[in-house]
Amino acid sequence: MSTRPIGDYALLSDCRSAALISTEGSLDWLCLPRFDSPAVFGRLLDEEAGHWSIRPTGPSEAVRRYVPETLVLETTFRTSTGTVVLLDALAMGHRERGHALGASSPGVLLRQLTCTSGSVAVETSFAPRPEFGLIHPVMSVVRGGISAYGGSQRLILSTPFPLRIDGSTAHGETELRTGDRLGFALSSLSVWGDEKPDPWRGGRIRRRLGDTIKGWRSWTQIHQGYRGPWQDEVSHSGRVLQALTFTPTGAIVAAATTSLPESIGADRNWDYRYTWVRDASLTLQALSTSACEKEKAAYFAFLAQAAATQLDRGVDLQVMYGIGGERDLSERTLTHLSGWRGSAPVRAGNDAWRQHQLDVYGELLDAAQQTHPRSEWFDPPTRTFLFQAAETAARRWNEPDQGIWEVRGPSRHFLYSKLMCWVALDRAIDLAPRLGATAEHVTSWRDTRQTIRTAIETQGWNPRMGTFTQSFGSDELDASALMLPLVGFLPGDDPRIRSTVTAIMDQLTDPRGQVRRYLGDDFASDEGAFLLCTFWLAHALALTGEVTRAREVFDTALTCANDVGLLAEEASSTTGEALGNYPQAFSHIGLINAARAIHQAEETRHDVTTATASDR
């Protein structure tokens, strides 16, 4: 089984796919040509599922970082005889800059090794295993490198020195001295196409690495809208969201991986390489903070197009989609993979697409309100679609569903789902003129919005506990109740919000200061803390005026980032190590939104203090 910590990996992206590389220089995850394609290297999930390592042959100490303002990885290996620096990147298209990043990515992974002092013996092991390890490719020597073919792909490894082929693995060693530089490139071709192998020479690799660095920096420089506390972390998280974006459609994947467990050894291991409607409104808030207006528009356009035609046929709005807009994401089990630390089954696809979840209408309409300029009208198909979403929320808000955490059991009346139906109607009322809604529609929406408010305030509030709870009539706390002030349902200074925030802080916070989602079943008692919920708590505390405490909670959440600033879905409540799919868009979204909320709260407090002083 694969045992390396999840947090040991750094992310590479060309805004079409993603790779994960360990501190030892091993490429252990890469899906080509898309995020949701079968893995070509999958040692992350099974020791035999493929890797490509480049590292010193003897003992070394590794220190790494991203080249400033980029997602190009720089790993420095120090040995007793010298130092080498390894640069890793998924290549961007030639001279792609700014918003065009990823538009014509060639699907090539670049690796460059430079000796900066002394001499260092290095080795490489190239073991691709396409289709999640099912294929052990046929290897042969070609001009400039190695060819590996099997299944639908032919991989071409450009290498600066000869490698030995042993079955479906190639090995090689060499020694570098001060100033020596070696370049490697991995590209793929269709087995059935006429395209010829195109070896990448060292100069070409060096130039494209430099060009990719310039591409990332150009994107960063036009996305510097946030000025405030944790500015570097917010900027980096914005780059991570861009890295998880499939540029051709604007879709943002929830994470780059599948089946990394929420609890070690458990079976709740899901495929997160898709885009969730639920993430939309919070994602757009984060993109606003990072000044990503173009990305906001592209993301919303993708959601509207992917979901179109469902509501007018009486079909539930789907909760998630493929990054190309696909709807059928049927789940299958990859029985030949042992899973990370034996956490099986490993899954491809996600059957949550079949679930009935009512919150998606609120997220969609909230996204529309955030995205569309007030001075502009929606195009007719989008206007009709959003109007239908509002009508559906009004008609079906009182139905039970699976809730935000996608419980695979009996449906319930989850508070969060009701809340987001309230959001759907609240935003629809604001958007009414642009939705073509009549006065009668608006009156009906207002009446239903009030009915939902009354239901939440009576059935969602537990007077004995003094908190809002997970579902109507329950005694279970749920961190999603923190969203009540975040979406504007109640102000942060409402006593019910304050008591709910306090209860979650007291009862759902683990010994390490991280927040669990809930504690109501056997699974939840074993899973790690959910990092998004910790950022929600920081955000909610800022809204209640507890700014100092909000900062403390935020800083506690930041301790879960690895050495290159990446956040997983969860953190173990006992060890603090990363759990769940990785890196997790929702965690980075929570970071951005909480930082902004704390900054705004501090600015407001400063303005009030200044005004009070001047009145004296």
N, C-alpha and C positions, 0 to 999 in steps of 0.2 A: 504494500500500500504506500501511498505518498504521505510523508509525515512532515515535510517542511512547513513551518508556520505560514499562514496565509499572509500575514503582514510582512513577510520576507520579500515579497514581490513588488516590483515597480511596473508601472503601466507604460506601454507604448501605444500610439494610435495614429492612423492616417485618416481619421474621420470616416472610415468605412469598416474597419476591423480593429482588433486590439490584440496585443501580445503582452505576456507577463514574463519578466526576467528576474531571477533570484539574485541575491547578493553574491553568489558564486559565479555569476555570469552564465547561468543556464536558462535558455528559453524553454519554458515548461508549459506554455499555453499560447496557441496561435490558431485562429480560425480564418480561413481564406475561402472566398474573397470578401465575406461579410461577417459582421459580428455573430450572426446566428448560423453560420455555416458549420459543418462538422469540423472538429479540431484536427489540425495537421500535427500539432505537438500537444500532447495531453498529459504529461507526467504529473501535472497538478492533481489529476484524479486517479492515476494508476502509474506505478513505477515503469510499466512496460508500454505506456501509451505515447512515447516519443519525447525527445528533447534535442537541443542543440546547445552545447556548452563551449565556451571559450574562457580559459583561465590559466593562471600559472600552474606548472606541473607540481610544484612543491607547496609547502605551507605559505600562506599569505594573509595579510590583513586587508580587508576591503572597506573602503569608504566611498559613498556614492551621493550624488545629488542630480537634480535636473539642471542642465545648462540654463542660466537665468532667463526667465520669461518664456520658457519652452517646455515641451515634454520630450526632449532629447536627453537620454540618460547618460550620465558620465560616472563610470565606476573606476576608482583608483585602487589598484592592487599593489601593496607594498610587500616586498619579500626581503630576505637577508642579503640578496645580491643586487637588487635594483627595484625600479618602479615602472609599471605599465598602466596606461589609461585606456579604458575601453569605452567607446562611444556607441550607443545603440539607438536606432530610430526606425520607425516605419516611414518610408519616404513619402513626402508630399509631391504633388504634380510640379513639373518644372515651372519655377517662378510664380507659384500660387501665393497670393498675398491676401491678407485681411479676410473678408467674408467669403472669398473663393476657396478658402482652405479645405482641401479634401475633394474638390470638384473633379479632379482628374488623377487621383492617386493611382500609382502604377501597381500597388500591391507588392511592393518589394521591401524586404527587411534588410537594413544596412548595419554592418558592424565594423568598426575600425579600431585597431589596436596600435597604440603608440608607446614606445619605450622612452620615458622622460629622464631616466638616470640608470647608470649601471648596466647590467645585463640580466635578462629574465628568460628562462625557458618556459614556453607556453604550450598548451595542448588544446585540441578541439575534438569534440565527439559529436557527430552529426547522425541523428537517428530519427528521421521523420516517420510518423505512423499515421497516415491519413485515415479519415472516417473514424475518428475517436479510437484509433489503435487497431482497428480491424485489418488494416492493410499493412503488410511489411513489403515495401516497394522493392522493385528490381533496380539495382544500382549499377552504373557504369561510368567510366571516365569519359568526359567529353572535353572539347577545347575550352580551357580556362577553368575547369572544375569538375563537378559531379552531377550526373543526371539520376533522378529517382522517379520511377513511374509505377503507377498502379491505380486502379480505379479511374476516376475521371480527370485526375490531375497529373501533370508532369512537373516535378520540382527541379529547378536548376540552381545549384549552389556554386557561386563563383568564389574561388579560393586562390590565394596568392602562392600556395605551395602544395605539392602533391599530397593526397590522402590515400590511406590504405582502405580498401573495401573488404569488409568482413560480413558477408550476408547482406543484411539491410541496414548496416551501420558503417560509417566511414570515420576513420581516426587519423590524426596527424599531430606531429610535434615539430617545433622549431625554436630557435633562440633569437631573441631580439637584443640589440645593443642600443645605446643612447642615440636617439634620432631616427631609429628604424620605425617604419609604419607599415601595417598590413591592413588591407581592406577585404571584407567579405560581403557578399550580397546573396539573398535568397529570393528567387522569383518563381512564379508558377505559370504554366501554360496548360491549355486544354489538350488532352490526349488526342482529341479528334480534330483539332485545328491544323492549319497549315503553317502557323507561326513557328519560326526557327529559334533555337536557343540563342540568347543574346548575352554573352558573358559580360560582367561588369568589371572593368579594370580599376586599379587603385585610384587613378586620377578622377575617374567618373564618380566613384563612391565618395571621394573627398569633396568634390564639388556639390554633389547632391545632398550630402550631409549639411554642408554650409548653407545650401539653398533651403533645406528643411528648417534649419535654425532660424533663418531670416523669415520664413513663412510664419512660424509660430510667434516670433517677436512682432511681426506686423499685426497679427491678430490681437496679441496682448495690448499693443499700443493704442488700438482703437476701442479697447474695452476696459478703460480705466475710469469708469464713472463713479466708483465708490472711493470716498476719502473718509477714513475714520479708523477706529480701533480694529486690529487684526486685518489691516489692509492687505498685507502679503498673503495671508491665508484665504481671504476672499478672492483675491486675484487668481491664486492657484486653483481654488475650487471652481472658478469660472472656466479655467483651462480644462479641468477634468470634465466638466459638463460638455465642453466642446469636443473633447476626446471621445466622449460616449455618444456623440451625435453622428448619425448616418447622413452625411451631407446630401446625397442625391434626393432625399425626401424631407429632411429636417427632423426625422424621428430621433428621440433620445432613448437609448436603452437603459433599463433600470440598473444593470451591472454588466460587466464584460464576461461573466462566467456563468456556468450552470452547476448546480448540485453541490456547491460548498455549503456545509450544513449549518443550521441555526443552533444545533446541539450535537456535539461530537458523538458519533455512533448511532444517532437517531435516524429516522427515515424521512424527515421533512426537509427534503433537499430538492429545490426547485430550479427551473431554468429561468433566469432573469434577463436573457438576451433579447427582450422585447420591450415595447413601450406601453405604459399603462396610462389610461385616461386619468386615473386618480392622481397621478403625479403632475398633471398639467398646470393647475393654478399655482401650486407652490413652486414648480419649475419656472414658470413665467415671472413670478416675483423675484426669484433668484437671478434670472436673466436680466430683469430690469435693474437690479442692483449692480450687475456687472456691465450695464449699458449695452446689452445685446439686443437692440431693437429688431435688427434684421433676423436674428435667430428666433426671437419671439414670434415674429410673423410667420416664419417658415414652419415652426413647430405647430402653431395653431392651424395653419393651412393643411398640414399633414393630418392632424386629428379630424378636422372637419371633412376632409376628403375620404379618409379611411372609414369613418363612421357613417357616411352618407347612405341614404336609401333604406336604412334599417328601421327607423321609427315610423315612417309612413307605411310600412308593411306590418306594423304591430309587433315587431321583433324587439327584444330587449337591446338597449344600447350596450354593445360589447365593452367589457372592462379593459381589454388589452388587444394589441394588434402586432403583427409582424412589422419589421422596420421598413418593409416595402409596401405596407398597407394590407398584408395578408390577414385573413380572419380565422382560418382553420389552423390552429396551433396544437393540434392533437399530440398528446403526450405519449412517449414510448420509453421503455426502460432499457438501458444499455447494460445488459447483464454481464458482459465480459469485463467491465470495469469495477474495481474494488471500491472506489470512492476515496476521497481524502480522509485519511486515518480510519479507513474501513467504514465510512459513513455511506452506506448504500440504502436504496438504489440510486444509481446515477440516471438522471432523466434528460431527455431532449424533447422540447415542446413543453407546454404548460396547459393543463386542462382547466385552469382557472378561467380561461376564455369562455367557458360554458356557464360560469356562475351568474347568478342573479344578484347584482349589487346596485343599490339605488343611489349611492353617493355620487356616481359618475356624472349625473345630470348637473349637480352643483359645481363640480370641478370644471365641467365643460363650459358652462355659462359664466363662471367666474373668470375662466381663461379668456373668453370672448370679451368680457368687459375690460379686462386688463390690456388686451392686445389691440383692440380696434379703436382708432382715433374717433373722438366724438363728432368730428366734422365730416366723417365719411359714412356712407351706407354700406351695409353688407351686400355682397352679390346675391342674386335671387336664390340660388340653391342653398347657400349658407344661411341666409335669412330664414328660409323655410325650415331648414334642419334645426336651427336654434329655437325657433318658435315651437316646433314639435317637442324638443327636449323639455322646454318649460311646461308645456301641456302634459307631457308624460309624468314629470315630477309632481305636478299638481294632482294628477289622477291616481298615482300609484304610491305616494309617499307613505301610506299606512300599511304597506305590505311588509312582511318579514323578508330578510335577505341574509347573505353570508357575511356582510360587514367588511370594514376596511382591512382586517387581517385575514380575509378570505378563508374563514373557518370551513373545513370540509366536514360538516355535520349538519344537524337540523338548523333551519333558518330561524332567526330571531329578530326582534325589533331593536336593532342596535341604535344607540343614541347618535353615533356619528353619521349613520345613514340618514336619519331624520334631519340632523343638522344640515347636511349638505343638500337635502331637498329644500330646506328653508333658504339656503344660499342660492339655489337655482331660481327660486321665485323672486328673491330679493334682487338678484342681478337682472333677471328678466324684466322686472318692473322698471329698473333704471334704463334698460336697453329698449324698452317698449316701442318708442317711435321708430327705431332702426330695425325692429323685428316686424314692423307692420301690424302690431297688435292694436286692436280696437279698445275703446274705453271700457267696454264690457269685459274684455279679456283682462285688462289691468285690474278692474274691480274684483273679478274672480280670483286673480292671483293674490291680491292683497288679503282677501278673506281667507284663502287657504294658507298663506304665509302666517297669518295670526293664529289659525288653528294649529299649525305645526308648532309655533312658539308655545302655545298653551300646553300642548302635549309634552314638549320637552321640559317645560318648567314644572309640570306636575308629575308626569310619569317617569321622566328621566332624572328627577331630583329625589334623592333618598333622604327624608328629613331625619331619620334615626341616625344615619351616618354623617349627615351634614355635607353631602357631596353629590355631584352628578355621577352617575354610574354607567357601566358598560352598555346595558340595555334596559329597556323599560321594566321596572319592577325588580331589578336585580340588586344584589348586595356586592357586586364585584366592581372594583375600581378599574379604570382603563385609561391609559395615558392619552388616548385620542380625545378625551374630554378637554384636554388643554387647547384644542382647536376652537372651543367656544369663544374665547376673546380674540383669537387670531383671525377669525373670519368676520368679526364684528357683531356676533349675536348678542353678546353682553359686554359692557365695558370692563376693563381690567380692575377697576376699583369696586365692582359689585361684590358684596359680601359672599355671595355664593361662589363666585369665581375664586376669591381669595381662599375660601375654605377648601375648595376642590384642589387648587394648586398646592396648598399646604398638605392635604392628605396624600396627594401623589408624591410629593417630596418626601413625606415621612414613611409611606408604606410601599411605594413602588421603587424607591431608590435602593440600590444594592450597596454593600459595604464599600465599594470603590467609588460611590457617588454617581453611578450611571443609572438610568431609568429603564425599568422593564416595561413591556407593553401592558401586561396584566398578569395576574397570578391565579386565574380561575380554573386551570385544568392541569393534568399531569405534565403535559408538554411544557406549558408556560413555566412551571416550577423548575424545569431543567434548562431552558434556553437562556442565552446570554441577554445582557441589557441591549436595548434597541437604541442605537446612537441618534437616530432622528428624534426619538422621544426625549432624549437628554437635551438636544437643541431646542425642542418645543418648550421644555420646562424653562430654559434660559429665556426664550422669547416671551413666554407668558409672565415670568417674573418681571421682565422689563415693563410689560404692559400694566402690571399691578403697582409699579413704582418701586419695586424692590431691586433697584439697579445694581447695587453692590453684590447682592446675592446672585443676581443674574450673571454678572461677570464671573463669579466663582464657579457657577455651574457650567458656563461656557468654557472656561479654562479647564475644567475637569473633563469635559467632552474632548477637548483638543489633545489630551494626553493619550487618546486612543489612536491618533494618527501615527503612521510609521515614519521612518527616517526621511522619506521623500514626500511626506504630507498627504498620504492616501488614507482614506477611511473605509472600513468594511461596513457591513450591515449592522453587525452586533459586536459586543465585546464580552468575553467570559466574565461572569461575576466573581469567579474565584481567582483566575490568573490574569485577567485583563487582555488576553490575547484576542486577535481578530477572529470573528466567526461570520459565517454567511457569505453570500456572493459579493464580489469584490472587483474593483472599487465600486462602492454603492452610490449611485447618483443621489438618492434621497438623503444620505448622510451629508454630502457636500451641499445639497440644496438647503438643508436645515442649518448648516454652518453659515451660509451666506445670509439667509433670512434672519437668523437670530442676531448676527453681528449688526445688521442694519437696524433692527428693533432696539438693541441696546444703545447704539449710537444715537438714534432718534430720542430715546428716553433721556439720555444724558444731555442732549442739546436742549430738550424741553425743560429739564430741571435747571439747567444753566440760565435759560431765558427767564424762568420764573424767579430764580434767585436774584438775577440782575435787576429785574423789574421791581422786586420787593425792596432791594437796597436803594434804588433810585427814588422810590416812594417815600423813603424815610427822610 
